[in-house]
Amino acid sequence: MSTLTQTLQRTAAAQPVAAASPAPAPAVNTPHYVNGKLSTHVKIDEHWYDLTHWKNSHPGGTLILEQMNGNDATDAFYSLHSDEAAARLARLPRSTTLPAHLHAPAPPTKAALAFREFRAQLKKDGWFERSVFWEAFYTGSIYAMGILGTILAFTGHPILAVLVIGFCMQQAGWIAHDYIHARGAFPYWNAVIMQWVNGFSREWWSHKHNTHHVFTNYIGIDADIENDPVFHLFFPDPKDDTFFRKMQHWYFVPVASVLYFSWRVQSLQQSLKTMDWKELIPQALNYIWLYFLGWEIALASIYLGGFLVSFIVTATHQSEEMLEPASTAYSFCEGQFATTRDARTSDFFTEWLWGGMQYQLEHHLFPTMPKYNYRRVAPLVRQFAERNGIEYRCDETQAEIFYRNFKTLRYFAGEKQDAKKE
């Protein structure tokens, strides 16, 4: 039985049910087409919204909407959207009646309803407001490191330049990530400006990353866990196996560190496809900057930045529950607790280094909340979990969570018939 299924059983459906009731079954719907278009309906609050003809205009792409078809998207929607976006919902075709071709999704669990109240209270208490001090600190640190690294490169200190620029790239990634999730003109333009450091496409990242947030660790949907044939988080079909899988726990760190190179390629492909000047101009500035730094410093800095990000972003998800989309009902709240783990940092440097990702659960529950508020909201999330019978996962040291991931990779490097879950 999956962890999500167990969690759903403990939190139960909102209406009175027996303590031993099975987890809600997923709503399995047959694809339905209207004038050649895949019919797409989602439930938000008490209304069903027909997104069939609008979904191509969705800033987050069509895939996430089509995967959510027939489900209650209330919590997922409010986790990623602004008040203005919520107000615009009224413009879309909607009805309080379930579309005839769909099966009714499972009702919200007691924990899901409690989560809606919890989030509303946090918002009322100002947890989603941004701090001028921390905005200046994080943004200013990027410019300071970028300028210092450039000076070091031009004055004959290549190793120091690589170190400073590598950290600059890593931290710019965290800050841009925070801004892309945030809503409003200030975060938007700061996210665009951050592209001059890493050359990433904001649009490409939004499409990929928002799907990851809504369907975390969902097999076949979340691209962040689909890394084969390089890394395997599942035992492969024998015909798709590779000889180097048996060594993946040893080569993970050096190979995963090419992450920033991969993201650059995918970003450039996306920007050239859309010919969006708001992305192409800062990306062009980034490559001009790298050219003048020299190829040795540029490549080494990108590799270091990728190394500093890769071992952190994978640690909080890839050893957690992997979910089959058809195995149980969709529930945003319980799903995040089942697939996400926090890690404790012990000092200001590691707190800064992790960029808020040590509070991965808080980030997944409240992605539009500024990352510098996660440390203080984490105890409230733990209390929420205890009140609602949900497991709150957190490793007390960084070494513990890294070793957990090493064991996961080693487990899937072995043979399926010989593997023993550690």
C-alpha positions in Angstrom: 0.0 0.0 0.0 1.4 3.4 -1.0 2.1 6.1 1.6 -0.4 8.4 -0.1 -3.1 5.7 0.2 -2.3 5.3 3.9 -2.4 9.0 4.4 -5.7 9.3 2.7 -7.1 6.6 4.8 -6.0 8.3 8.0 -7.3 11.7 7.0 -10.5 10.3 5.5 -13.1 11.9 3.3 -14.8 15.0 4.7 -18.2 13.4 5.3 -18.5 10.9 8.2 -16.9 7.5 7.3 -15.9 4.4 9.2 -12.3 4.5 10.6 -11.3 1.5 8.4 -12.8 2.9 5.1 -10.6 2.4 2.0 -8.9 5.4 0.5 -11.0 7.3 -2.1 -10.7 5.8 -5.6 -9.3 7.9 -8.4 -11.7 9.2 -11.0 -10.7 7.3 -14.1 -12.1 9.1 -17.1 -12.1 8.1 -20.8 -10.7 10.9 -23.1 -13.5 12.9 -24.5 -13.1 15.2 -27.6 -15.0 18.3 -28.7 -14.5 19.4 -32.3 -11.2 17.5 -32.3 -10.0 19.0 -29.0 -9.4 17.0 -25.9 -12.2 18.0 -23.4 -10.6 19.5 -20.3 -12.6 20.2 -17.1 -11.4 20.9 -13.6 -13.2 21.6 -10.4 -12.2 24.7 -8.3 -14.2 25.4 -5.2 -17.8 24.5 -6.1 -17.5 25.1 -9.9 -16.5 23.0 -12.8 -14.5 25.0 -15.4 -14.4 24.1 -19.1 -10.9 24.8 -20.2 -11.1 22.9 -23.5 -10.8 26.0 -25.7 -8.9 28.3 -23.3 -6.1 25.9 -22.2 -3.8 26.9 -25.1 -3.7 30.4 -23.5 -2.7 29.1 -20.1 0.6 30.7 -19.1 1.6 27.4 -17.4 1.0 25.3 -20.6 -1.7 22.8 -21.5 -0.1 19.6 -20.1 -0.8 20.4 -16.4 -4.5 21.2 -17.2 -5.0 18.0 -19.2 -3.4 15.9 -16.5 -5.8 17.5 -13.9 -8.9 16.9 -16.1 -11.8 15.5 -14.0 -10.1 16.3 -10.7 -10.6 18.8 -7.9 -7.9 21.3 -8.5 -8.8 23.8 -5.8 -5.7 23.5 -3.6 -3.3 23.1 -6.6 -4.8 26.2 -8.2 -4.6 28.5 -5.2 -1.1 27.3 -4.4 0.3 28.7 -7.7 -2.0 31.6 -8.6 -2.5 35.2 -7.5 -5.6 36.9 -6.3 -5.9 38.5 -9.7 -5.8 35.1 -11.4 -8.5 33.8 -9.1 -10.7 36.8 -9.9 -10.3 36.1 -13.6 -11.7 32.6 -13.2 -15.2 34.1 -13.4 -14.6 34.9 -17.1 -14.3 31.2 -18.0 -17.2 28.9 -18.8 -18.3 27.2 -15.6 -21.1 25.2 -14.0 -21.9 23.7 -10.6 -22.9 20.5 -12.4 -20.5 17.7 -13.1 -19.9 17.3 -16.9 -21.9 14.3 -18.1 -18.8 12.5 -19.5 -16.9 12.6 -16.2 -16.9 10.5 -13.1 -17.2 12.5 -9.9 -13.8 12.9 -8.1 -13.5 11.8 -4.5 -14.6 14.5 -2.0 -11.9 16.5 -0.3 -10.4 14.9 2.8 -10.7 16.4 6.2 -7.0 17.3 6.0 -7.6 19.0 2.6 -10.3 21.1 4.1 -8.2 21.9 7.1 -5.3 22.8 4.8 -7.5 25.4 3.0 -8.3 27.1 6.4 -4.6 26.9 7.3 -3.4 28.5 4.2 -6.1 31.3 4.4 -5.0 32.0 8.0 -1.3 32.2 6.9 -2.2 34.6 4.2 -4.3 36.8 6.6 -1.3 36.9 9.0 1.0 38.2 6.3 3.2 35.2 5.6 3.0 35.8 1.8 4.2 39.4 2.0 7.7 40.2 0.8 10.4 41.9 2.9 12.3 44.9 1.5 15.3 44.0 3.6 15.5 40.4 2.4 14.8 41.3 -1.2 17.6 43.8 -1.2 19.9 41.3 0.5 19.4 38.4 -1.9 19.2 40.4 -5.1 22.2 42.6 -4.0 24.3 39.5 -3.2 23.9 38.3 -6.8 25.1 41.5 -8.3 28.0 41.7 -5.8 29.2 38.1 -6.6 28.7 38.6 -10.3 30.8 41.8 -10.3 33.5 40.4 -7.9 33.8 37.2 -10.0 34.2 39.2 -13.2 36.9 41.4 -11.6 38.7 38.3 -10.3 38.6 36.8 -13.8 40.0 39.9 -15.5 42.7 40.3 -12.9 44.2 36.9 -13.2 42.6 34.9 -10.4 40.7 32.2 -12.3 40.1 29.7 -9.4 38.7 32.4 -7.2 36.6 33.7 -10.1 35.1 30.2 -10.7 34.3 29.8 -7.0 32.6 33.2 -6.8 30.7 33.0 -10.1 29.7 29.3 -9.4 28.1 30.4 -6.1 26.6 33.4 -7.9 24.9 31.1 -10.5 23.6 28.7 -7.9 22.1 31.5 -5.7 20.7 33.3 -8.8 18.9 30.0 -9.6 17.3 29.9 -6.1 16.3 33.6 -6.3 14.9 33.3 -9.8 13.0 30.2 -8.7 11.5 32.2 -5.9 10.5 35.1 -8.2 9.0 32.9 -10.9 6.7 31.4 -8.3 5.8 34.8 -6.9 3.2 37.0 -8.5 3.3 40.7 -9.5 5.4 43.0 -11.7 8.3 43.2 -9.2 9.0 39.5 -9.0 8.3 39.1 -12.8 10.9 41.6 -13.9 13.4 40.4 -11.3 13.1 36.9 -12.6 13.7 38.2 -16.1 16.8 40.1 -14.9 18.2 37.0 -13.2 18.4 35.4 -16.6 21.6 37.3 -17.3 23.4 35.1 -14.8 22.2 31.6 -15.9 20.6 32.1 -19.3 17.5 30.1 -18.4 14.1 30.5 -20.0 11.4 31.6 -17.5 8.6 30.2 -19.7 10.3 26.8 -20.1 11.0 26.6 -16.4 7.4 27.6 -15.5 5.8 24.9 -17.6 8.2 22.1 -16.3 8.3 23.2 -12.7 4.6 23.9 -12.1 3.7 20.4 -13.3 6.3 19.1 -10.9 4.6 21.1 -8.1 1.1 19.9 -8.8 2.0 16.2 -9.6 5.1 15.7 -7.4 6.7 12.3 -8.0 3.8 11.2 -10.2 5.2 8.6 -12.6 4.8 9.5 -16.2 3.9 13.2 -15.4 6.7 14.7 -13.2 9.7 15.1 -15.5 12.0 15.6 -12.5 11.9 11.9 -11.7 12.2 10.7 -15.3 16.0 10.7 -15.7 16.6 7.3 -17.3 18.7 5.9 -18.8 21.3 8.1 -16.9 19.7 7.6 -13.5 17.1 5.1 -12.5 14.6 5.6 -9.6 12.7 2.5 -10.8 13.9 -1.0 -12.0 13.9 -0.8 -15.8 12.5 -3.2 -18.2 15.4 -5.6 -19.2 15.3 -4.4 -22.8 15.8 -0.8 -21.7 18.5 -1.6 -19.1 22.1 -0.2 -19.3 25.4 -1.7 -18.0 26.2 1.6 -16.2 23.1 1.5 -14.0 24.9 -0.6 -11.6 27.3 2.3 -10.9 24.8 5.1 -10.7 25.2 5.7 -7.0 28.9 6.4 -7.6 28.7 8.6 -10.7 25.6 10.5 -9.6 27.4 13.6 -8.2 29.7 14.3 -11.2 27.1 13.5 -13.8 24.2 15.3 -12.1 26.4 18.4 -12.0 25.9 18.9 -15.7 22.4 20.0 -14.8 23.0 23.7 -15.6 24.3 22.8 -19.1 21.1 20.7 -19.7 18.8 23.5 -18.5 20.7 26.0 -20.7 20.2 23.9 -23.8 16.5 23.4 -23.1 16.0 27.1 -22.3 17.6 28.3 -25.5 15.5 25.9 -27.5 12.4 27.2 -25.9 13.3 30.9 -26.3 14.3 30.4 -30.0 11.0 28.6 -30.6 8.9 31.4 -29.2 11.3 34.3 -30.2 10.4 36.1 -27.0 12.7 39.2 -26.7 12.1 39.4 -23.0 14.0 36.1 -22.7 16.4 36.3 -25.6 17.9 39.7 -24.6 19.0 38.7 -21.1 20.1 35.3 -22.4 22.2 37.1 -25.1 23.7 39.3 -22.3 24.6 36.1 -20.4 26.5 34.5 -23.3 28.3 37.8 -24.0 29.4 37.9 -20.3 30.6 34.2 -20.5 32.5 34.9 -23.7 34.5 37.7 -22.1 35.1 35.6 -19.0 36.9 33.0 -21.1 35.7 29.5 -21.9 37.7 27.9 -19.1 36.1 30.1 -16.4 32.7 30.0 -18.0 32.5 26.2 -18.3 33.9 25.6 -14.8 31.5 28.1 -13.2 28.5 26.5 -14.9 29.6 23.1 -13.8 30.1 24.3 -10.2 26.8 26.1 -10.1 25.1 22.9 -11.4 26.9 20.8 -8.8 25.8 23.1 -6.0 22.1 22.8 -7.1 21.9 19.2 -8.3 22.7 17.4 -5.0 20.3 19.7 -3.1 17.2 19.6 -5.5 17.3 15.8 -5.8 17.7 15.1 -2.1 14.3 16.2 -0.9 12.2 14.2 -3.4 13.8 11.2 -5.1 13.9 9.0 -2.0 10.3 9.6 -1.2 7.0 8.0 -2.4 6.6 7.5 -6.2 2.9 7.7 -7.2 1.0 5.9 -9.9 -1.6 8.4 -11.3 -4.3 5.7 -11.4 -3.5 4.2 -8.0 -5.5 6.5 -5.8 -7.5 9.8 -5.7 -5.6 13.0 -6.3 -5.2 15.1 -3.1 -2.8 18.1 -3.2 -2.3 18.3 0.5 -1.6 14.7 1.3 0.4 14.3 -1.9 3.0 16.9 -0.9 3.5 15.3 2.5 3.9 11.9 0.9 6.5 12.9 -1.7 8.5 15.7 0.0 11.1 15.8 2.8 12.8 18.7 4.7 16.4 18.8 5.9 17.8 20.7 8.9 20.6 23.2 8.3 23.0 24.0 11.1 24.3 27.5 10.5 23.8 30.7 8.4 26.1 29.6 5.6 24.3 26.3 4.9 21.0 28.0 5.4 22.0 30.5 2.7 23.5 27.7 0.5 20.4 25.6 0.4 18.4 28.7 -0.8 15.1 27.7 0.9 15.1 24.1 -0.5 15.8 22.7 2.9 12.2 23.6 3.6 11.0 21.7 0.5 7.7 20.7 2.1 6.8 24.3 3.0 7.8 25.4 -0.4 5.6 22.8 -2.1 2.6 23.6 0.1 3.1 27.4 -0.3 5.2 28.0 -3.5 4.2 31.7 -3.7 5.4 32.4 -0.2 8.8 34.2 -0.1 11.6 31.6 0.6 12.9 33.6 3.6 9.6 33.0 5.5 9.9 29.2 5.4 12.1 28.8 8.4 9.6 30.5 10.7 6.5 28.8 9.1 8.0 25.3 9.3 7.0 24.7 13.0 3.4 25.7 12.1 3.4 23.1 9.3 4.7 20.5 11.6 1.8 21.3 14.1 -0.7 21.1 11.2 0.6 17.7 10.3 0.3 16.5 13.9 -3.3 17.8 14.2 -4.3 16.0 11.0 -2.6 12.7 11.4 -0.1 13.3 8.6 3.6 12.3 8.7 6.0 15.3 8.6 9.3 14.1 7.1 12.5 15.9 8.0 16.1 14.7 8.3 17.9 16.3 11.2 21.2 16.6 9.4 22.3 17.2 5.8 24.5 14.1 5.9 21.4 12.0 6.7 19.4 13.2 3.7 22.3 12.8 1.3 23.0 9.3 2.6 19.3 8.5 2.1 19.6 9.4 -1.5 22.8 7.5 -2.0 21.0 4.4 -0.6 18.1 5.0 -3.0 20.4 5.1 -6.0 22.3 2.0 -4.8 19.0 0.1 -4.3 17.9 0.8 -7.9 21.4 0.0 -9.1 21.0 -3.6 -8.0 18.9 -6.4 -9.4 15.1 -6.3 -8.7 15.0 -9.9 -7.4 17.9 -9.3 -5.1 17.0 -5.8 -3.8 16.0 -5.3 -0.2 14.4 -2.1 0.8 16.7 -0.2 3.2 
